[in-house]
Amino acid sequence: MIKPATVPNYLKAVSQVVSNQLSTNTQAAVIAKKPVCKIPHLGSSAIALSKTLPNGNMSVTTGPTVSTQIRWAHTDINVPDWSNYRRDTVKSPTAKSSDTEESRKNFTYLMAGGLSVGGAYGAKSVVTQFISTMSASADVLALAKIEIKLSSIPEGKSVTFKWRGKPLFIRHRTASEIAAEQAVAVASLRDPQHDNERVQNPEWLVVLGVCTHLGCVPIANAGDFGGYYCPCHGSHYDASGRIRKGPAPLNLEVPAYVFPEEDLLIVG
């Protein structure tokens, strides 16, 4: 057990110089034992001890039971040569960085631009592959279009086909129906559309057989206007597929279609 009166003896600082223990290649060099520099006891703190040291690159290690050591700076350590890892333009210690700034920036911009283009191309490929997995298959695309022989539909008749799960009305209109529909005042219609805007060939009307009210299937060649009639809620369409009476707000939808030949109609 340590008595309080003997505690200051353990706190006394003892200073000595420690050699770096590195050998030298100089034959004339003589390793001499450095004398121990006695530092008077001014206190137990490192700050108090550091005040007694001479100016120089030295460090102080102290503690209750640790002697204080003074280590001089290592001046005999060889710094590795990093020339092989440096650019030629910055190897000279006297060259200004502003003189080589443009060349260094050009290399950085080139690398950044190349990586950006490569990253964008890779991202585009990933997105394209991802979207292509959600596209329609071949059997679905085969049903995306329907070919209809117009010669099989007599004049004045409306034929229903199934296209993309919906009824498709193809109507071969007569000359009187064409004249009557073109003479209708557009301003009097609920969904104003002239007959010429709804047909490519006046003889053929192509519309989807889905009522614009609640999606029912109208009846062809019926109603007050001789076009289509939806018995569910009483919507009347004319021979141009335009709503003329009833709760339906819009005309029957006209899908995309073409006439590649005189006797052929392709819808889709």
Secondary structure as UniProt FT lines:
FT   HELIX           4..6
FT   HELIX           7..10
FT   STRAND          15..17
FT   TURN            27..28
FT   HELIX           46..50
FT   TURN            51..52
FT   STRAND          60..61
FT   STRAND          68..70
FT   HELIX           83..85
FT   HELIX           88..90
FT   TURN            93..94
FT   HELIX           97..99
FT   HELIX           101..132
FT   TURN            133..134
FT   HELIX           138..142
FT   STRAND          146..149
FT   HELIX           150..152
FT   TURN            155..156
FT   STRAND          158..163
FT   TURN            164..165
FT   STRAND          166..172
FT   HELIX           175..182
FT   HELIX           186..188
FT   HELIX           195..198
FT   TURN            202..203
FT   STRAND          204..208
FT   TURN            212..214
FT   STRAND          219..220
FT   TURN            224..225
FT   STRAND          226..230
FT   TURN            231..234
FT   STRAND          235..238
FT   TURN            239..240
FT   STRAND          243..245
FT   STRAND          257..261
FT   TURN            262..263
FT   STRAND          264..267
//
